[in-house]
Amino acid sequence: MKILVGYDGSNVAKEAIAVAEKHATAFKAEIILVHSMVGGPEVPRKDFERAEKELDYEKNTVRDKKIPCTPILSVRGLESGEDLVQLAEEHKADEIIIGVRRRSKVGKLIFGSTAQYVVLNASCPVVTVK
């Protein structure tokens, strides 16, 4: 079994990892830890390095618990939701776990919602964590 986790460094993303660890332990699954950076090659190098460092730290934390973990830092120029759905399909993920933040309806309308896109477009079950 493969569990894809959307990670952006936020507290809800860390909660999503905690849920993924429980699922991975129960189902003897592998965690695919994904940080999707919008912008493609235009992402400033220091932002890229910071994301890489955070992702590496989380990977090591998961592996310390004897759970297989593959980190992916994706900078393909796609919106995060679209990127997560495509990566889940490419890696044949059985489940996606993502954190959600509370936002007003107007905030979602203006800024969009990564979680909403993933829930509506993923071909596998999606678990949201708040």
PyMOL commands that set and color helices and strands:
alter all, ss='L'
color gray80, all
select helices_A, chain A and resi 11-27+40-42+45-64+80-90+105-111+114-121
alter helices_A, ss='H'
color red, helices_A
select strands_A, chain A and resi 2-6+30-36+69-74+95-99+126-129
alter strands_A, ss='S'
color yellow, strands_A
deselect
rebuild
show_as cartoon
